Amino acid sequence: MPSPHPRLPLSRRGFLAAGAGTAAALGLAASPARAAGGSRPFGRHGSPAARRTPRTLYVDPRGRGDHTSVADAVAAAAGSGWTLVLAPGVYRERVVLDAARTDATWIGASEDPRDVVIVHDTAAGTPKPGGGTYGTTGSATTTLQAAGFTARWITFANDWLRADHPGVTGTQAVAVKVQGDRSAFHHCRFLGHQDTLYADSLALTAFARQYYADCYAEGDVDFVFGRATAVYERCRFRTLNRTDLTAAPYGYVFAPSTAGANPLGYLVVRGRIDSEAPDASYKLARPWVPSSDTTARPGLVVRDTRLDAGIDAVAPYANMSDSFPWQSQRFAEYRNSGPGARITVPGNRPQLRPEQARSATRAAYLGDWEPWRGEC
C-alpha cells in the first residue's frame, strides 16, 4: 500500500509552541522548492508569471503568489472551476469554501502533504467573542461545502489540545468538515484528536459522495465521523496515545451517522489501522445517532484492511447511546487481517458473505462518479 506520509502526531509535534511558526519547527519535510532555496515555490505547477489557466490562483505565505492566505484566495475565486496552488508553508487560518464555489481544486505545490499545512486551534467549547461557544461544526479549521471539490497533497489540521485547556468540556476539534457531493482527496493528511475528519453532507436528504485515496488520518475519539457516503481506499488511520486516561477504551476510529434513507455509509478498503496506544485500547467504531436525526442507521464496511493490535478484537464495537445499540446498525467486515481483526467471540463482528462483498466496492458506493481516474 503506498505510504500516506504520516509524521509525528500533533501531541508530540509542538504545533502550539510553534504558533504560526516555521516549517522546520513543525517537522515538515524539505520540499524541492525549499531545498532549492525557495526559488520555485510552485514547482511544476506553474507560477504567477506563467499561469496554466486564467482560473488559477497561487498562494504563498511569503508573498510570491497572488495571495498569502488560503481564505483570501477562496474569496477572490468567485464562481466555479478555480484552482488554488499552495506553496509550501503553514497556513494558520480558518477557511470556508461555500456551496457556490463548485468544482474547485486545491493542490499542494511540492506534491508532499507534509509541506502544506492548513491549521487552526479551535474546539467546540472555545468561547466565541460575542458569547457562547463554537460547537463541533464551528470548530472546523476548514469547511468545504461546494460540490466537485478536489484536494491533493495537503494537510488539514486542528492542533487544539485538551491538556492546554483543562476547563473546556467541549473537546471536539475538527480539522476539516466536508459536506459537498463529489469531494475527493488524494494523498492528503488529516490531523487532530477528537472529531478530526467530519465527512458529512449539507442536509439529511443529501447523500454526499466522498472519496479519500492514499490518505492519512489520526485522532482518538470518533475521529472519522458523519453521514457522508464515503470511500476510504488505501488509507492509513492511526489512533493516538492518551495520558489523561488510565483504562480502555481510549477512543473510537469511526462514528458514522448515515441517514436511514441512505443505503450506503462508509467503506474502508485496502487500508490499515495502527496505533501508538496500548494494545486493545481502541474500538473500531460506534454508531452516532444524533438528536437531529434519530432515524439514522449508521453504516460502515471495513474490508481487506489490516487492523493492528490497538483495536480491541474481543469487543471491537461499542454503543454511543444504549438507545441505539451497534448491533442494530449496518456494521460489517470482510477479509480483514491482523491481530485487531481476530474473531474471538461469536457475533462480536458481523462478516459479509462473498456475494454481499461483491456489492461493497467503490463503484457501488460512488456510482457514475469515478474520482480514481487519472490518480497521481
N, C-alpha and C positions, 0 to 999 in steps of 0.2 A: 504494500500500500504506500503510495507516495507520501512523504512527510509533510504534514501541515505546519511545519515550522514552529513548534512550541518553544517557549522560553520559560524562565522562572516565573512562577505565579505572582500575582500582584502583591501578596502578603510578604514576599521576600525581595521584591524588586525596588522598593523605596520610591514609588511614584510620588507619594505625598511630600517627602523630603525634597524631591527634585522640583516640585511645583510645575511651572511651565518649562522646566529646565532643558538641558541639552540632551541630545540623543545618547551620548555616552553615559550620562547619569541614569538613563532609563534602560541601559543594557541592550540597545538596539544594534542590529547588525550593521557592519560597514557596507554601504551600497557602492556600486561602481561610481556613482556620481560623487559621493563623499570621498571615495578613495582617490579620485582624480582632483581633489581639492575643491569640489563643489562646482566645477566649471560647467557641468552638464546635468543640472538638477532634474531634467525631464527625460534623460536617457534617450532611448529610441522612439519615445512618444512625442517627439517634436519639441518645439519651443514657441514662446510668444511671437518670435520674429518669423517663424515658418510654420504656421498653423496647418494642420491637416484639413480641417474644415472650418467654415465660419462659425460653427456652433460648438467650438471647443474653447474652454477657458482653462488657464494654467494657474495653479495655486501654489505659492511658495512662501513659507513664513519669513524668509529672508528678503522678500521684496523683488525677486527676479521673475515674477509672473504677473498675471493680470490682477490677482488678489492675494492677500496674505492670510485670509481665513476662509475656511470652507463655507461658513454661513454667508459671508459676503458674496462668494461666487454663486451659491444657490440663489440668493436674492437677485443677482444680476441675470441669471439664466431663466428668464420667464418663458413659459410655454413648454413645448415638448422637444425631445431629441437632443438635449445638450450633453456634452461630455466634459467632465472635470478631470484634469490630470493633476495629481497631487505629488509635489516634490517631497523627498524625504524630510521628515520633521515631526514634531509633536504639536498637534493642533488642540490646545486646551480650550475647548469651547463646547457649546451645545448647538446642535444643528437640527432643523426640521425641514424635510422635503415634503411639501404639501401635495395634495392629491392632483393639483392642476399641472404639476411639472412631471409629466409622464415620460416614459422611455428614456430616463436619464442613465448615464453610465459614469461611474467613478473608477479611476484607475490609479493605483499606486505606481509611480513612475519607475521606481527601481526594480519592480517585479519581485520584491521581497516584502511580505506583510509586516515584518518587524521594523521596517524603516518608516512607515507612515501610520501614525497613531492618532486617532481622534478620541479624546479622553476628557472626562469631567468627573466631579466628585459630589454628586447629589444623591440623596437617599429619599425614600418615601417619607420618612419622618423629619427631613430637613425643614426648618421653619422658612416660610416664604416671607419676603419683605413686607407684603401687605397683610400678613396674618395667615394662620393656618399652616398646613404642610403640603408638600408637593404630591404625595401619593405615589403609587407604583408607576403609573403611566408618566406622571410629571417628573419622575426621577431620571428618565432616559437621557443619556448623553446624545444619542442620535435617534430621531424618529423619522421613519420612512413610510409615507402614506401613498405615494404615487405608484400606479401600475407600471410594469415594464422596467423596473429598476435592476441594474446590474452593477456589482462591485467586484473588483479584482485586486488582490494583493494589498489589502487594507486591514488594519487592526482597529476594532471598535472596543472601547474600554470604559469602565466606570471604576475608579480607584477609591471610592468611599470605603472606609474600613470601620468595622464595629469597634475595634479596640481604641480608636481615636474619638469615639462618640458614645461613651458608656451610658449616657442618659437618654439616648434616642431608641425608641422601641420599634419604629418602622424602618427595618434594616434592609428592605428591598432596594436594590440599586441597579437599575437596568443599564446595560451598555448600549443596546440597540433594540428599538421596538419596530418591527417590520409588519406593515398592515396591507401593503399593496399586492394585488394579484400579479403573477409572473415576476416575482422578485428572485434574483439569482445571485449567489455569492460563490466565487471561485478563489480558492487559496486565501481565505480571509481568517482572521482570528477574532475571538470574542472573549474578553477578559473581564472578570468580575467575581463576585462572591454569591450573593443571593439574587436570583432572577436576572441572570446575565443576559440571556438571549430570549427576547419576547417575540415569538413567532406567532402572529395574531392576524386579525382581519379588521376591516373598517366597520363591520356590522355583523350581527348574529347570522344574517341571511347571506353574507358574502363569504364564499368559500375560497379564500385567497390561497393560490398555489405558490409555493416557495421551494427553491432548490439550493442546497448547500453541498458543494463538491470540494473535497480535499481541504476542508476547514478544520479549525481547532477551537474548541470551546472549553472553558474551565469555570469552576464555581463550587458551591457547596449546597445551598438549599434551592431546589426547583429551578436549576439554572438553565434549563431549556424548557420553555412553557408557552402556553397559549393555544388558540383554536385554529391556527392555520392548517391547511393541507400541505405538509412539508416533507420533503425527501432529503435525508442526510446521507450522502454517498461518499464512502472512503473518508469519513470524518473521524477525528480523534476527540474524545471527551475525557477530561481529566478532573477528578474530584480532589479538592484541596484538603489539607490537614486543618484541624481546628484546635487551638489551645484553650478555647473558652468552654469546651465540653470534655467530660471525662468518660462518657458512656455513649455507645451507639444507639440510634443512628445519628451520624453526623449530618446527613442530608440525603437528598434525592436528586438523581440526574434529570429525569423528565417529569413534567407535570402538565400533560395535555389537557385542554378543556374543550375538546371537539364538540361542536353543536350536534344535537341529536339527529337533525335532518341531514347532516353530512356523513356519507358512508365511509369517509376516509379521514384519518388523522395524521399522525407522524409515522414515517417509515425510515428506519435506520438500516442501512445495508452496507455490508463490507467495511465496517468501521472497527474502532477499538475504543474500549472504555478502560482507562487505567487510573491509578490513584497514588497520591503521595501520603495518604492517610493509612491507618492500620487496617489489616485485613478485616473484611466483613463489616466495615463501619458505614457503608452506604447502601441505600436501596436503589434499585434500578429505576423505579418510578412510583408515583402515586397519582391518583386522578384528582384533577381540580374541577369541581362543580361550583362555579361562582354564584353568588347570590343574585347576580343579574341574569343568570340563565340556569335555573335549577333543572331544566330538561336536558342539559348537556350529557353526553355519553362519551367520555374521553377515549380516544383511540390511539394505540401505539403498537407497532410491529417492529421488533428488533430481529434481524436475520443475518446470517452469515457474518457475524460480528464476534470479535474476541472480547470477552469480559474477564478482566483480571481479578485478582483476589480481593480488591477493595469492595466488590459487590457481594452482598450477603446472599450466598447461594441457598441457604436454608429458608429465608423469607425475603425474597427479592422485591416484593411489592408491599405497600402499606396504604392505609386509608388517610386521606386528608380530613375527612369527616366520616364518622360512623354511620351517618345517614346515607352515604353513597359509597358502599364498600367496593374495593377494587375488583372483586370477583364479578360484580355486575357490569363492569365496563368492558371495553373492547381492547384488552391487552393480549398479546400473543408473541411467541418467539419461534424461530426456525433455524436449525443447524448452527446455533451459536457454539463457541468453543471457549476454552479457558476455565480456570478454577471458579470464576464467578458465574459460570453458565451451567454448573453441575445441577442435575435434577436429583435433589436429596429427599424431598418429601412429595409423595404423590399428590398432584393437583396444585402444587405451590407455584407452578409457572406453566400456563397453558401453551401448548405447542400447535402450530399449524400442521395440517395434513398436507402431503405433497400437492394434492390438487388445489388446496387453498393457497399454497405458496405461489402457484403459478399466476395468481392474481395480485400478489403482493410485490409489485415491480414499480419502478419509477414511471414507466409508460402508463400503467394503470392509474397511478395517482395523479399524474400531470396531464394526461390526455394528449391533445394535439400540440401542446406546447413542449418543445424539445430543447431546453436550455443547455443540454450537454453537447449539442452540435458545435463543432469548432472549439472545444475546450482547449485551454492552454495547458 
